[in-house]
Amino acid sequence: MFRRFVVFLGLAATGVGVWLITTEQTKNAACNASHHTGGSGLSGTGIGVGASCLNIAFSYFGGFVLIAFGVLTVAVALSMMGKTRRNKNPRRVDPIHYPYKNPHGH
């Protein structure tokens, strides 16, 4: 039950990360266009990054971190679920029957 919750948490984190990246895509394109024309940055010189562009960069970074965390969480949880399933039903090996009788009669 807990591992399924962890898988759900990983999928949710990945979804939020993808959402962050896709919603900031248009803002990023506008920021890149204004940055190359010299409209933002330090005193209009075209050097540096404006405050709005930094916020977009932080959102992008957060989105990629959430995607990486989510994918890693899901991978670890699924591998642990697979190991648990394998260990629940171990193969039973038939005992080796010794073909000879005990000569001492014990």
Buried (B, 14 or more C-beta within 10 A) or exposed (E): EEEEEBBEBBBEBBEBBBEBBEEBEEBBEEBEEBBEEEEBBEEEEBEEBBEEBEEBBEBBEBBBEBBEBBBEBBEBBBEEBEEEEEEEEEEEEEEEEEEEEEEEEE
